[in-house]
Amino acid sequence: MIKNERQHLITKAQAKKFKEAIEAFDNKTTDTPPLLAKAQREAMESQLAELKWQLDEYEKLRSGRLRRLKKSSRTFSLKRLLGSCLGGCLANYLPSYLNGIR
């Protein structure tokens, strides 16, 4: 979440870099397996979309079109999913990992 003009400028610059990185990625030929290349590109697109969303929300807030920032249901759901997965996955994994160290 962008909270001030400095963060806004930094986020804007990062979004521009991501856009350029995606263009460079598309123009680059590699021996990377197609499925992996697709996953990498989609990850970059996802990050760029998140940055653009943050920029848009901040600009709406700054212009007065938005009175307060709303939590993105998409972000909230993702955090909840990751939290439950990490909690559950790590809870199941760590005891066996720790037993192997002893």
N, C-alpha and C positions, 0 to 999 in steps of 0.2 A: 504494500500500500504506500503510495506516494504521499508524503506529509508536508513537503515544502517545495519551493521553487528550485532549490539546489538538487533535490532528489528528482524533480521533474526533468531538469536538464540532463542529469546523468542517465535516467531511464530512456529519454529520447535518443541519446547518443548510443546506448546499448541496443535499442531497437533498430537503429540504422545499421549498426555492425552486424546484427543477426540477419537483417535483410541482405546485406552484402555477402555474408557467409553462405546463405542459402543459394544466392546466385553463383558464387564461386563453386559451391558444392555441385550444382547442376552442370557447370561447365567443365568440371574436372573428370578425367577418366581414371578409374582405378580398377584394381583386381578384387575389390570388395564384393562379396556375394550380394546379389540383388536384394535379397530379403533384409540383410543388414543395412545396406545403403538406404532402402526405403524406411527402415526404422530410424536411422540417423536423421534423415530429412524430416520425417514426421515429428521427431523430437525437437528439432530446430523450429519447425513451423508452430508447434505447440507453445514453445517458449516465446516466440515472437507474438503470437496471439495474446498470451498473458500480459506481455509488456504493453501491447496496444490497448488492451482492456484497462490496465492501470492508468495509462496516459489519458484515455478517454474519460474515466471516472474523475481523475484529478481536474481535467479541463472543465468538466461539467460543474464540479464543486467550485472551482475558481470563478467561473462565469455566473454562478448563481442559479444555474439550471437544476442543481442538485443541492439540497439543503444539508444532507449528511451522508456519509459513505455507508452504503449497505454492504453487508457481507455477501459476497458472491455465493450463491447456493452451490455453484460448481466447485468453488474452492473449499467451502465448508464440507461438502460431501467427500471430496478427495482427502481432506485432512482427517475426517472421521474414519474413512476407509483405511487410510494408511496407519492411523493410530491403532485401530483395532487389529489390523494385520500385523503390524510390528509388535504390538503387545502380545498377541497370541502366538505369532511365529517365534519371536524371541523367547517367550516363556517356555515354549516347547523345545526349542533348540538349545538354549543355554545349559540346562541341567545335563544333557548328554555330552555337550562340549566340555563342561567343567569336570565331569566324571572321567573324560579321556585325559585330562591334564594331571589328575591325581596319581 
